Amino acid sequence: MANTAKGTVYYKEEAYQQINNYLQEANHSKIFVLVDTNTHEHCLSAFLPKIITEVGIEIIEIDAGEPYKNLDTCMGVWQAMSDLEGDRKSLMINLGGGVVTDLGGFVASTFKRGINYINVPTTLLSMVDASVGGKTGVDLGNLKNQIGVISNAELVVVDSDYLATLPTEEMRSGLAEILKHGLIANEDYWNKVGRLSDLTLNDLDEIIRTSVDIKAKVVKEDPYEKGLRKTLNYGHTLGHAIESYCLTHNDKKTLLHGEAVAIGMILATYISKHLKDFPSEKLDDITKRIIDLYGKTEFSQEDIDQIIDLMKYDKKNEAGKINFVLLKDIGEAEIDCEVPNDLIINAFEFYKNA
């Protein structure tokens, strides 16, 4: 298990025992289980029989997908909780991917000025990233995660059996965050996960634990992102802008979070070469591995200009300055790095020709 700032991450059968112990001791008045249309169909029937409680359980369903991670959806969930007589002793269990855990955590943290919640991530991305560390929130229009709070789950359940329900592209999306953990933390880990072209669930159990441990260690040291935790944003400054841009332009393929972050990591590594002397041979290796996994997306100069403009809304910016996480080497990250626009444009050109 891996300690976070408040809760603890538990795995497999131990996790359900811990949930049931918690439910027995916590004396909640009502339990809400938040699902989306996908996890309602594929995961809820496996989850509910493992929960032992005499407290009433209410299921609240939201539409699946990033476009529904907004305040309108929150309003619907808050209203449902109120209509179902939720109170300050209610508990929210978020059963789903990153949208469900981000939104559900935010809803719980603000309903009646805050109720307890548990995360049960069902995607690889949410297991290794979204459900751990206390970041909750929703998008504002096409701008990622602009509204939210840091509020940790009581505990997090990681059960890789849920991954059997995922399509391939969702697995690849989660792998991007695992690759990021390798790049910012440990070259041996990067070499291990960067060469896994055909992951099995047995491989993933060990990898998930390692990635959660990497993130949990960072979050424990810097829960409010004053310094070290910023390193977890590697590839995200451009990745979030690319994701947001593609979500709102019908002529562009919609990219999953991890797919956009994968592009962002190539761009950030190219920029790292020019500003931090990141080794050229490692840039080429990282670029090849990521493109082999994710393919390439085409961007026109107009696309690039608008993506750069979107970066000014990134939460990590301060005093109007766009801040990047860059690498001196694998496992050696530097935060709050300013990057000129012409170098960003050159990075896109490098990506295009890679």
C-alpha positions in Angstrom: 0.0 0.0 0.0 1.1 3.6 -0.6 0.4 6.5 1.8 -1.1 9.7 0.5 -1.6 13.0 2.4 -4.9 11.6 3.9 -6.0 8.3 2.7 -4.3 5.1 1.7 -4.2 3.2 -1.5 -5.1 -0.5 -1.2 -5.0 -3.2 -3.8 -7.2 -6.1 -4.8 -9.0 -8.1 -2.1 -7.3 -6.2 0.8 -8.9 -3.1 -0.6 -12.5 -4.4 -0.2 -11.8 -5.5 3.3 -10.5 -2.0 4.1 -13.6 -0.4 2.6 -15.9 -2.7 4.7 -13.9 -2.0 7.8 -14.1 1.7 7.1 -17.9 1.5 6.5 -18.4 -0.4 9.7 -16.5 2.2 11.8 -17.5 5.4 10.0 -21.3 5.3 10.7 -22.4 7.1 7.5 -26.1 8.0 7.1 -26.2 7.2 3.3 -23.9 6.0 0.6 -23.9 7.4 -2.9 -22.1 5.5 -5.7 -21.2 7.8 -8.6 -20.9 6.0 -11.9 -20.9 7.0 -15.6 -22.8 5.1 -18.3 -19.8 2.8 -18.9 -19.0 1.9 -15.4 -22.7 1.4 -14.6 -22.8 -1.2 -17.3 -19.4 -2.9 -16.9 -18.2 -2.4 -13.3 -21.1 -1.8 -10.9 -22.3 -5.4 -10.8 -18.8 -6.5 -9.9 -18.3 -3.8 -7.2 -21.6 -3.9 -5.2 -21.4 -7.5 -4.1 -18.1 -6.8 -2.4 -19.5 -4.1 -0.2 -20.9 -5.2 3.1 -23.1 -2.5 4.8 -26.5 -2.0 6.3 -26.5 1.7 5.2 -28.7 2.5 2.2 -26.9 2.8 -1.2 -28.1 5.1 -3.9 -26.6 5.0 -7.5 -26.1 8.3 -9.4 -25.2 8.0 -13.0 -23.6 10.7 -15.3 -22.7 10.7 -19.0 -19.3 9.3 -19.8 -16.5 11.4 -21.2 -14.5 14.6 -20.8 -17.1 16.8 -22.4 -19.4 16.1 -19.4 -16.7 17.0 -16.8 -18.3 20.4 -16.1 -20.4 22.4 -13.6 -23.6 21.4 -15.3 -23.0 17.8 -14.5 -22.0 18.8 -10.9 -25.3 20.6 -10.6 -27.2 17.4 -11.6 -25.3 15.3 -9.1 -25.7 17.8 -6.3 -29.4 18.0 -7.0 -29.7 14.2 -7.0 -27.9 14.0 -3.7 -30.2 16.6 -2.2 -33.3 15.0 -3.6 -32.2 11.7 -2.1 -31.8 13.3 1.3 -28.0 13.4 1.4 -26.6 15.0 4.5 -23.2 15.9 6.0 -22.8 12.3 7.2 -23.3 10.9 3.7 -20.4 9.1 1.8 -19.6 9.3 -1.9 -18.0 6.3 -3.6 -16.6 7.3 -7.1 -16.5 4.2 -9.3 -15.0 5.1 -12.6 -12.2 6.7 -14.6 -10.5 10.1 -14.2 -13.7 12.1 -15.0 -15.7 10.3 -12.3 -13.0 10.5 -9.7 -12.1 14.2 -10.4 -15.7 15.3 -10.6 -17.0 13.0 -7.8 -14.3 14.2 -5.5 -15.1 17.8 -6.2 -18.8 17.2 -5.8 -18.2 15.5 -2.4 -15.8 18.1 -1.2 -18.4 20.9 -1.8 -21.7 19.2 -0.9 -22.9 20.4 2.5 -19.4 22.0 2.8 -17.8 18.7 2.4 -18.6 15.0 2.8 -16.2 12.0 2.8 -15.5 10.1 -0.4 -13.7 7.0 -1.6 -12.2 6.5 -5.0 -12.5 3.2 -6.9 -10.7 3.9 -10.2 -11.6 1.6 -13.1 -9.1 2.9 -15.8 -5.4 2.6 -15.9 -5.1 6.5 -16.1 -7.2 6.9 -13.0 -5.4 4.2 -11.1 -2.0 5.7 -11.5 -2.9 9.3 -11.6 -6.3 10.9 -11.3 -7.6 9.1 -8.2 -4.4 9.5 -6.1 -3.2 12.8 -4.6 -6.4 14.8 -3.8 -6.7 16.9 -6.9 -10.4 17.2 -7.7 -12.2 19.4 -10.2 -14.0 20.1 -13.5 -13.3 21.9 -16.7 -14.5 25.4 -17.5 -15.6 25.3 -21.1 -12.7 23.8 -23.0 -10.2 24.8 -20.3 -8.9 21.8 -18.3 -9.5 21.5 -14.5 -10.0 25.2 -13.9 -12.4 24.7 -11.0 -11.6 22.4 -8.1 -10.1 21.8 -4.7 -7.4 19.6 -3.2 -9.2 17.2 -0.9 -8.1 13.6 -0.4 -10.2 10.5 -0.5 -10.6 8.6 2.7 -9.0 5.7 0.8 -8.4 4.5 -2.8 -9.1 1.0 -4.1 -7.0 -0.2 -7.0 -8.2 -3.4 -8.6 -6.7 -4.2 -11.9 -9.5 -6.6 -12.7 -11.6 -3.6 -13.9 -9.0 -3.1 -16.7 -10.3 -6.1 -18.5 -13.3 -3.9 -19.5 -11.2 -1.2 -21.1 -10.7 -0.6 -24.9 -7.1 -0.5 -26.1 -7.0 3.3 -26.5 -7.9 3.8 -22.9 -5.1 1.5 -21.8 -2.7 3.5 -23.9 -4.0 6.7 -22.4 -3.1 5.4 -18.9 0.3 4.2 -20.0 1.3 7.8 -20.8 1.2 8.7 -17.1 3.2 5.7 -16.3 5.8 6.7 -18.9 5.8 10.2 -17.4 6.6 8.7 -13.9 9.6 6.9 -15.4 10.9 10.1 -17.1 10.7 12.3 -14.0 11.7 9.8 -11.4 13.8 6.8 -12.5 15.6 5.8 -15.7 15.5 2.1 -14.8 11.7 2.3 -14.5 11.5 4.3 -17.7 13.4 1.6 -19.5 11.1 -1.0 -18.1 7.8 0.5 -19.0 9.0 2.2 -22.2 9.7 -1.2 -23.8 6.4 -2.9 -22.8 4.6 -3.2 -26.1 2.1 -5.9 -25.0 1.2 -5.4 -21.4 -0.6 -8.2 -19.5 -2.7 -7.7 -16.4 0.1 -9.5 -14.4 2.7 -7.0 -15.7 0.4 -4.2 -14.8 -0.2 -5.1 -11.2 3.5 -4.5 -10.4 3.7 -1.4 -12.7 0.7 0.2 -11.2 2.0 -0.2 -7.6 5.4 1.3 -8.7 3.7 4.3 -10.3 1.3 4.9 -7.4 4.3 4.7 -5.1 6.2 7.3 -7.2 3.2 9.7 -7.2 2.3 9.1 -3.5 5.8 9.9 -2.4 5.8 13.2 -4.3 2.3 14.1 -3.0 3.2 13.3 0.6 6.2 15.7 0.4 4.4 18.5 -1.4 0.6 18.0 -1.2 -0.3 21.6 -2.4 2.1 21.7 -5.3 4.5 24.4 -4.1 7.5 22.7 -5.5 8.3 19.0 -6.1 4.7 18.1 -7.0 4.9 20.3 -10.1 7.2 17.7 -11.6 4.1 15.5 -12.1 3.0 18.0 -14.7 5.8 16.9 -17.1 4.3 17.0 -20.7 1.0 18.5 -19.4 1.5 22.2 -20.1 1.3 21.6 -23.9 -0.6 18.3 -23.4 -3.6 20.0 -21.7 -3.6 22.7 -24.4 -3.6 20.1 -27.2 -6.3 18.1 -25.5 -8.5 21.2 -25.0 -7.9 22.4 -28.6 -8.8 19.0 -30.1 -12.0 18.7 -27.9 -13.4 21.9 -29.4 -12.4 21.6 -33.1 -14.5 19.2 -35.1 -11.9 18.9 -37.8 -9.4 17.5 -35.3 -9.5 14.0 -33.8 -10.5 14.1 -30.2 -7.5 12.9 -28.1 -7.7 11.1 -24.8 -5.8 12.8 -21.9 -2.9 10.3 -22.2 -2.7 10.7 -25.9 -2.3 14.4 -25.7 0.2 14.2 -22.8 2.3 11.7 -24.9 2.6 14.4 -27.5 3.3 17.0 -24.8 6.2 14.8 -23.4 7.9 14.7 -26.9 7.6 18.4 -27.2 8.8 19.0 -23.6 11.7 16.7 -24.1 12.8 18.5 -27.3 12.6 21.8 -25.4 14.6 20.2 -22.6 17.3 19.4 -25.1 17.7 23.0 -26.1 17.3 24.7 -22.7 18.6 22.1 -20.3 21.1 20.1 -22.5 19.0 16.9 -22.3 20.9 14.2 -24.2 20.0 14.1 -27.9 20.2 10.3 -28.1 17.7 9.9 -25.2 15.4 12.5 -26.9 15.4 10.3 -30.1 14.7 7.1 -28.1 11.8 8.7 -26.1 10.3 10.1 -29.3 10.5 6.8 -31.1 9.0 4.8 -28.2 6.1 7.2 -27.8 5.3 7.5 -31.5 5.5 3.7 -31.8 2.8 3.5 -29.1 0.6 6.4 -30.1 1.2 7.2 -33.7 1.2 10.9 -34.7 -1.3 13.7 -34.9 -1.0 16.5 -37.6 -1.0 20.1 -36.5 -1.2 23.1 -38.9 0.5 26.4 -38.0 -2.9 27.8 -37.2 -3.5 24.8 -34.8 -0.1 25.5 -33.1 -0.8 29.2 -32.7 -4.1 28.5 -31.0 -2.6 25.8 -28.8 0.1 28.2 -27.6 -2.6 30.7 -26.9 -4.5 28.2 -24.8 -1.4 27.6 -22.6 -1.9 31.0 -20.9 -4.9 29.4 -19.0 -2.8 26.6 -17.5 -3.1 26.4 -13.7 0.6 26.2 -13.2 1.2 29.6 -14.6 2.1 32.5 -12.2 2.1 36.3 -12.8 1.3 35.7 -16.5 4.3 33.5 -17.1 3.8 30.1 -18.8 5.8 27.6 -16.7 7.1 24.3 -18.0 8.6 21.3 -16.3 11.8 20.3 -18.2 14.4 17.6 -17.8 18.1 17.8 -17.5 18.2 14.1 -17.8 15.8 11.2 -17.1 15.0 11.4 -13.4 16.2 15.0 -13.2 13.3 17.4 -13.5 13.3 21.2 -13.2 10.2 23.2 -12.5 9.0 26.8 -13.4 10.9 27.0 -16.7 10.0 29.7 -19.1 10.0 28.8 -22.8 9.9 31.2 -25.7 7.2 30.6 -28.3 9.6 30.1 -31.2 11.1 27.1 -29.4 7.6 25.7 -28.9 7.0 26.1 -32.7 10.3 24.3 -33.4 9.3 21.5 -31.1 6.1 21.0 -33.1 8.3 20.9 -36.3 10.5 18.3 -34.7 7.5 16.2 -33.8 6.1 16.5 -37.3 9.3 15.3 -38.9 10.1 12.5 -36.3 
